[in-house]
Amino acid sequence: MGTFEKGRVCVKNFGREKGAKCVVVNILDENFVEVLCKDRKKRRKCNRRHLVPTEEMMAIGSDEEAAKALA
């Protein structure tokens, strides 16, 4: 489960945000992470099974900087 670390860029593969890029900003437990999606300015809790990690990493500053970098 080491593929989901802070700053990892992922693609959501389930739900209403399917296909959207997001970045992991916090690890909550073994099943859930907190993500910041490209089109939303609010952090969301997301199941790890609903994410596909990419090879991209991002330095996490503020939420606004992360949202701009995803765009």
DSSP file (Angstrom, degrees, kcal/mol; ACC not computed):
  #  RESIDUE AA STRUCTURE BP1 BP2  ACC     N-H-->O    O-->H-N    N-H-->O    O-->H-N    TCO  KAPPA ALPHA  PHI   PSI    X-CA   Y-CA   Z-CA
    1    1 A M    >         0   0    0      0, 0.0     3,-0.9     0, 0.0     0, 0.0   0.000 360.0 360.0 360.0  20.3    0.0    0.0    0.0
    2    2 A G  T 3   +     0   0    0      1,-0.2     3,-0.1     3,-0.0     0, 0.0   0.490 360.0  82.9 -81.2  -1.8    3.0    2.3   -0.4
    3    3 A T  T 3  S+     0   0    0      1,-0.2     2,-0.9    50,-0.0    -1,-0.2   0.712  80.1  68.9 -75.1 -18.3    1.7    3.7   -3.7
    4    4 A F    <   +     0   0    0     -3,-0.9     2,-0.3    49,-0.1    -1,-0.2  -0.759  66.5 143.6-104.3  87.5   -0.6    6.2   -2.0
    5    5 A E    >   -     0   0    0     -2,-0.9     3,-2.0     1,-0.1    19,-0.3  -0.773  61.4 -72.4-115.6 167.2    1.7    8.7   -0.3
    6    6 A K  T 3  S+     0   0    0     -2,-0.3    19,-0.2     1,-0.3     3,-0.1  -0.342 120.6  25.1 -60.1 132.0    1.1   12.4    0.1
    7    7 A G  T 3  S+     0   0    0     17,-3.1    51,-1.7     1,-0.3     2,-0.3   0.336  83.7 140.2  96.4  -6.3    1.6   14.3   -3.2
    8    8 A R  E <   -A   57   0A   0     -3,-2.0    16,-2.2    49,-0.2     2,-0.4  -0.565  48.1-136.7 -73.4 128.0    0.7   11.3   -5.4
    9    9 A V  E     + B   0  23A   0     47,-2.0    45,-2.5    -2,-0.3     2,-0.3  -0.736  31.4 177.0 -85.6 132.5   -1.4   12.3   -8.4
   10   10 A C  E     -AB  53  22A   0     12,-3.2    12,-2.6    -2,-0.4     2,-0.4  -0.829  27.6-131.0-130.9 166.2   -4.3    9.8   -9.0
   11   11 A V  E     -AB  52  21A   0     41,-2.1    41,-2.3    -2,-0.3     2,-0.3  -0.988  25.2-127.9-119.8 131.3   -7.2    9.4  -11.4
   12   12 A K  E     -A   51   0A   0      8,-2.4     7,-3.6    -2,-0.4    39,-0.2  -0.617  23.2-177.8 -79.1 134.2  -10.7    8.6  -10.0
   13   13 A N        +     0   0    0     37,-2.5     2,-0.3    -2,-0.3    38,-0.1   0.302  62.5  45.3-117.0   8.5  -12.3    5.6  -11.6
   14   14 A F  S    S+     0   0    0     36,-0.6     3,-0.4     3,-0.1     5,-0.1  -0.966  88.4  26.6-142.7 159.1  -15.6    5.5   -9.8
   15   15 A G  S >  S-     0   0    0     -2,-0.3     3,-1.4     1,-0.2    -3,-0.0  -0.223 103.1 -45.2  88.4-173.9  -18.3    8.0   -8.8
   16   16 A R  T 3  S+     0   0    0      1,-0.3    -1,-0.2    -2,-0.0     0, 0.0   0.694 134.4  55.2 -70.8 -18.4  -19.5   11.3  -10.2
   17   17 A E  T >  S+     0   0    0     -3,-0.4     3,-2.3     3,-0.1    -5,-0.3   0.059  76.9 155.4 -99.9  24.6  -15.9   12.5  -10.6
   18   18 A K  T <   +     0   0    0     -3,-1.4    -5,-0.2     1,-0.3     3,-0.1  -0.275  67.7  17.9 -56.1 129.8  -14.9    9.5  -12.7
   19   19 A G  T 3  S+     0   0    0     -7,-3.6    -1,-0.3     1,-0.3     2,-0.2   0.314  94.0 130.6  91.3  -7.6  -11.9   10.4  -14.9
   20   20 A A    <   -     0   0    0     -3,-2.3    -8,-2.4    -8,-0.1    -1,-0.3  -0.551  56.9-124.4 -81.9 143.0  -10.9   13.5  -12.8
   21   21 A K  E     +B   11   0A   0     -2,-0.2    17,-2.2   -10,-0.2     2,-0.3  -0.617  36.5 170.1 -81.7 145.1   -7.3   14.0  -11.7
   22   22 A C  E     -BC  10  37A   0    -12,-2.6   -12,-3.2    -2,-0.3     2,-0.4  -0.955  25.9-132.5-148.2 166.0   -6.7   14.4   -8.0
   23   23 A V  E     -BC   9  36A   0     13,-1.9    13,-2.1    -2,-0.3     2,-0.5  -0.973  23.7-119.2-125.3 139.8   -3.8   14.6   -5.6
   24   24 A V  E     + C   0  35A   0    -16,-2.2   -17,-3.1    -2,-0.4    11,-0.2  -0.654  34.6 169.3 -77.8 122.7   -3.5   12.8   -2.2
   25   25 A V  E     +     0   0A   0      9,-2.8     2,-0.3    -2,-0.5    10,-0.2   0.601  64.2  12.4-109.5 -17.4   -3.2   15.3    0.6
   26   26 A N  E     - C   0  34A   0      8,-1.5     8,-3.3   -21,-0.1     2,-0.6  -0.975  61.2-135.7-158.9 144.7   -3.6   13.1    3.6
   27   27 A I  E     + C   0  33A   0     -2,-0.3     6,-0.2     6,-0.2     3,-0.1  -0.925  21.3 179.4-104.2 118.2   -3.7    9.4    4.5
   28   28 A L        -     0   0    0      4,-1.4     2,-0.2    -2,-0.6     5,-0.2   0.926  58.9 -42.0 -87.1 -49.9   -6.6    8.7    6.9
   29   29 A D  S    S-     0   0    0      3,-1.9    -1,-0.3     0, 0.0     0, 0.0  -0.842  78.1 -62.7-159.2-163.7   -6.3    4.9    7.4
   30   30 A E  S    S+     0   0    0     -2,-0.2     3,-0.1     1,-0.2    18,-0.0   0.678 131.7  31.9 -71.0 -15.4   -5.6    1.7    5.4
   31   31 A N  S    S+     0   0    0      1,-0.1    17,-2.7    17,-0.1     2,-0.4   0.653 114.5  53.5-112.1 -21.4   -8.7    2.1    3.3
   32   32 A F  E     - D   0  47A   0     15,-0.2    -3,-1.9    16,-0.1    -4,-1.4  -0.910  50.1-179.7-126.4 145.7   -9.3    5.9    2.9
   33   33 A V  E     -CD  27  46A   0     13,-2.6    13,-2.9    -2,-0.4     2,-0.5  -0.896  29.7-119.2-130.1 162.9   -7.3    8.9    1.8
   34   34 A E  E     -CD  26  45A   0     -8,-3.3    -9,-2.8    -2,-0.3    -8,-1.5  -0.922  37.5-173.9-105.0 127.7   -8.1   12.6    1.6
   35   35 A V  E     -CD  24  44A   0      9,-3.0     9,-2.7    -2,-0.5     2,-0.5  -0.830  25.1-145.3-123.4 158.1   -7.9   14.0   -1.9
   36   36 A L  E     -CD  23  43A   0    -13,-2.1   -13,-1.9    -2,-0.3     7,-0.1  -0.983  27.1-149.6-121.2 115.8   -8.1   17.4   -3.6
   37   37 A C  E     -C   22   0A   0      5,-0.5     3,-0.4    -2,-0.5   -15,-0.2  -0.420  20.5-114.7 -88.7 161.7   -9.7   17.1   -7.1
   38   38 A K  S    S+     0   0    0    -17,-2.2    33,-0.1     1,-0.2   -16,-0.1   0.891 112.1  35.9 -60.6 -45.4   -9.0   19.2  -10.1
   39   39 A D  S    S+     0   0    0    -18,-0.2     2,-0.3   -22,-0.1    -1,-0.2   0.518 110.2  68.4 -92.7  -5.7  -12.5   20.8  -10.4
   40   40 A R        -     0   0    0     -3,-0.4     0, 0.0     2,-0.1     0, 0.0  -0.870  59.1-157.0-116.7 148.6  -13.3   21.1   -6.7
   41   41 A K  S    S+     0   0    0     -2,-0.3     2,-0.4    -5,-0.1    -1,-0.1   0.391  71.8  84.2-100.7   2.3  -11.7   23.4   -4.1
   42   42 A K  S    S-     0   0    0     21,-0.0    -5,-0.5    -5,-0.0     2,-0.1  -0.854  80.5-117.2-110.7 140.2  -12.7   21.2   -1.1
   43   43 A R  E     -D   36   0A   0     -2,-0.4     2,-0.4    -7,-0.1    -7,-0.2  -0.449  33.9-162.6 -70.2 146.4  -10.9   18.1    0.2
   44   44 A R  E     -D   35   0A   0     -9,-2.7    -9,-3.0    -2,-0.1     2,-0.4  -0.974  21.1-120.0-134.3 147.5  -12.8   14.9    0.0
   45   45 A K  E     -D   34   0A   0     -2,-0.4     2,-0.4   -11,-0.2   -11,-0.2  -0.705  39.2-177.8 -81.6 134.7  -12.5   11.5    1.7
   46   46 A C  E     -D   33   0A   0    -13,-2.9   -13,-2.6    -2,-0.4     2,-0.2  -0.998  29.0-118.0-141.5 139.6  -12.0    8.8   -0.9
   47   47 A N  E >   -D   32   0A   0     -2,-0.4     3,-1.5   -15,-0.2   -15,-0.2  -0.535  24.0-131.4 -71.5 138.6  -11.7    5.0   -0.9
   48   48 A R  G >  S+     0   0    0    -17,-2.7     3,-1.5     1,-0.3    -1,-0.1   0.801 105.5  64.1 -62.6 -28.8   -8.3    3.8   -2.2
   49   49 A R  G 3  S+     0   0    0    -18,-0.3    -1,-0.3     1,-0.3   -17,-0.1   0.688  96.4  58.7 -69.4 -16.0  -10.0    1.3   -4.4
   50   50 A H  G <  S+     0   0    0     -3,-1.5   -37,-2.5   -38,-0.1   -36,-0.6   0.364  97.8  76.7 -92.4   4.9  -11.6    4.1   -6.3
   51   51 A L  E <   -A   12   0A   0     -3,-1.5   -39,-0.2   -39,-0.2   -41,-0.0  -0.907  59.8-157.7-120.2 144.3   -8.3    5.6   -7.3
   52   52 A V  E     -A   11   0A   0    -41,-2.3   -41,-2.1    -2,-0.4     2,-0.1  -0.967  25.5-137.8-115.6 112.1   -5.7    4.7   -9.9
   53   53 A P  E     -A   10   0A   0      0, 0.0   -43,-0.2     0, 0.0     2,-0.2  -0.402  15.4-156.1 -71.2 145.2   -2.2    6.1   -8.9
   54   54 A T  E     -     0   0A   0    -45,-2.5   -45,-0.1     2,-0.2   -43,-0.0  -0.540  30.8-107.4-105.9 178.8   -0.1    7.6  -11.6
   55   55 A E  E    S+     0   0A   0     -2,-0.2     2,-0.1   -47,-0.1   -45,-0.1   0.573  86.6 106.7 -82.9  -9.0    3.7    8.0  -11.7
   56   56 A E  E     -     0   0A   0    -47,-0.2   -47,-2.0   -48,-0.0     2,-0.3  -0.437  49.8-168.0 -74.6 142.6    3.4   11.8  -11.1
   57   57 A M  E     -A    8   0A   0    -49,-0.2     2,-0.4    -2,-0.1   -49,-0.2  -0.919   1.9-161.5-124.4 155.0    4.2   13.3   -7.7
   58   58 A M        -     0   0    0    -51,-1.7     2,-0.5    -2,-0.3     8,-0.0  -0.999  23.1-120.0-139.6 138.7    3.5   16.8   -6.6
   59   59 A A        -     0   0    0     -2,-0.4     2,-0.7     1,-0.0   -52,-0.1  -0.679  34.0-134.7 -76.3 126.8    4.9   19.0   -3.8
   60   60 A I        +     0   0    0     -2,-0.5     3,-0.1     1,-0.1    -1,-0.0  -0.756  43.8 144.7 -90.6 116.8    2.0   19.8   -1.5
   61   61 A G        -     0   0    0     -2,-0.7     2,-0.2     1,-0.6    -1,-0.1   0.352  65.8 -18.5-108.3-112.6    1.8   23.5   -0.5
   62   62 A S     >  -     0   0    0      1,-0.1     4,-1.9    -2,-0.0    -1,-0.6  -0.519  66.9-109.4 -91.5 167.3   -1.6   25.1    0.0
   63   63 A D  H  > S+     0   0    0      1,-0.2     4,-2.2     2,-0.2     5,-0.2   0.850 118.4  55.4 -64.1 -35.2   -4.8   23.7   -1.5
   64   64 A E  H  > S+     0   0    0      2,-0.2     4,-2.1     1,-0.2    -1,-0.2   0.901 107.3  49.0 -65.9 -41.1   -5.0   26.6   -4.0
   65   65 A E  H  > S+     0   0    0      1,-0.2     4,-2.1     2,-0.2    -1,-0.2   0.901 111.8  49.2 -64.6 -41.2   -1.5   25.8   -5.3
   66   66 A A  H  X S+     0   0    0     -4,-1.9     4,-1.6     1,-0.2    -2,-0.2   0.901 110.3  50.5 -66.1 -40.8   -2.3   22.1   -5.7
   67   67 A A  H  X S+     0   0    0     -4,-2.2     4,-1.1     1,-0.2    -1,-0.2   0.886 111.4  48.5 -64.6 -39.2   -5.6   22.9   -7.6
   68   68 A K  H  < S+     0   0    0     -4,-2.1     3,-0.3     1,-0.2    -1,-0.2   0.893 109.7  52.2 -66.8 -39.5   -3.7   25.2  -10.0
   69   69 A A  H  < S+     0   0    0     -4,-2.1    -1,-0.2     1,-0.2    -2,-0.2   0.821 107.6  52.4 -68.0 -30.9   -1.0   22.6  -10.6
   70   70 A L  H  <        0   0    0     -4,-1.6    -1,-0.2     1,-0.2    -2,-0.2   0.777 360.0 360.0 -73.5 -26.7   -3.6   20.0  -11.5
   71   71 A A     <        0   0    0     -4,-1.1    -1,-0.2    -3,-0.3    -2,-0.2   0.480 360.0 360.0 -69.1 360.0   -5.3   22.2  -14.1
